[in-house]
C-alpha cells in the first residue's frame, strides 16, 4: 500500500528529521511510505482574509498536483473527526482491501488547508482540539501510521 504525507513547508529541525527518518525506516517493510514537502508561502501578520485564502490556495495547488485519480485523500484539520489508533488502522486496512492505489494525508501550513484541498478529501481527521505546529504534527502522523500498520500486522508495538 502506498501512503504519502503531503505537507506544506520544509522541516529544518534535526530532531524532527531524525524522528521522521526513524518511522520511515520502520514502515519500509509494511508500506510504500513517502513525504512530499510543498513550498510554504510567506504569511506576515495582519493579512486580510482574502490574502489568507490566496496563500492557502497556492499552497494547496502544489499539494494537489501530487494526487492521482483513485487516491484516497485525508485532511488533517482541527474540525475533523477524531479516530483512535485502532480506528485509523481499520480505515487503512479497509482502503487496502478496496484496492486504493494510494492514501494521501494532507497537512497545511500555519494558515491551514485551502477549501480546494478539503473538498478533494474524502475525510478530515483531527488529532486533538489542541493546536500543534505543522512540522510536529508530521512526526506525530508518521508515528500513528506506523502504529496503524503495527496493529494491522499484529505487531507488539501497540499495547
N, C-alpha and C positions, 0 to 999 in steps of 0.2 A: 504494500500500500504506500502511496506517495502522500507525504504530509509536508506542507510548506507554511512557514510563518512569513507573512507579507507585512513588513513593518516600515513605518516612516522613521527616518533618521539612522545614523550610523553610531554604533556603540564604540566608545573610546576607552571606557574604564576597563582596566586589565582584569579585575576580579570578575566582572560580568562576562567578559570574553572567555575567561577560563571556565566559568560555570557552563556557558553555552557549549563550549568545546567538549566538556565532560558529558553532558546529556546527548550531544550529537553522536559522540563515540558509543555511548551505551545503546542508543537507538539503532545504530547501524545494522545490527543483526535482525531487527524486528520491523523496520520500515525504511523507506527511502525518504529521509528527512533532510530538509534544507531551509535556509533562511534567506529571504530577499530583503535588502535594505533600500528603500526608495529615498530619494533626496528629500530633505526637510526644508521647507520654505522659511525664510526669516519672518518672525512674527513679533514685532515690537509691541510694547504695552500700548494700550489705548486705541487699538484697531476698531474700526466700525464693524458692525455685523456683516455688512456686505463684503468688506475686506477679509474677514474671518472665513466666510463661505467661499470666497475665491481661492484663498490659500488651501483650505481643505479640499476643494475641487481639484486643484493642481496636484496635490499630494495623492489624492485618491486615484486620479487618472493614471499616475505612474504605477500604482499597485495593481489596478485593474488590467493593465497590459499583460500581467503575468497569468491571468485567468483564462482558461480554455472552456469551451462548451462541455458540459457534463461534470465539471468540477463541483464539489460541494463547498460552499463558502460560509465561514463562520466569523462573525464580527465580535470583537471584544469591546463591549460597551457597558457603561455603568447602568444603563437602563435595561440591559439584557436579563435573560433567565439565569438563575443560579443553579448549577448542577453539582452533584457530589462527584468525587473522583470515579466512583463505580458507575454512575450515570454517564459520565464522559466516556468511559471505557465501552459501555454498551452502545453509545452513539457511534463511536469509531468502528466497533465491530460490525454493527448493522450496515454502515457505509461500505465496509469491505465486502460484506455478503452481497450487497446490492451491485457490486462491481464498479463503484465510483472510481474514476481514474486518479483523482487527486482530491485531497481535502486541504483547503486553504484557511488559515487563521489570520484575520486582519487586525493589526494594532495601529491605531492612529498616532499622530504626533501630539504635541502639547495641546492642540486645539481640538483633538478628536478626529473622528472619521466623517467624511462627506456623506451627504444623503445618498449620493450615487453609489457609494460603496455599501452603505447599509441596505439599500434597495437590492443590490446584487447578492446579498447574503440570504441564505435560507433560514438562518437562526442567529440571534445575538446572545452572547453569553456574558455574564458578569461574574467576576471572581470575588467581588466584595462591594459593599457600598462605600468602602474607603477609596481614596484616590491614590494611585501608585504612579511613580514615574514610568513613562512608556518604555524606557530601557530595562527597568527592573521587571516589569510585567512580562517582558520577553523571556527572561530567565525562568520566572515562575511558570509560564506557559510551557516551556520546554520540559521542565520537571514534571508537570501534570500530564503531558503527552507520554513521557517515559513511564510514569506511574500507570497510565491507562493501558499501555501495551504490556506492562508487567502484570496487570490484572487479567487482561485477555489471555496472556500466555501462562497464567497461574504461577508466576514467579513470587518468591517470598518478599520482594521489596515492599509491597503494600500490605500493611498489617492492620 
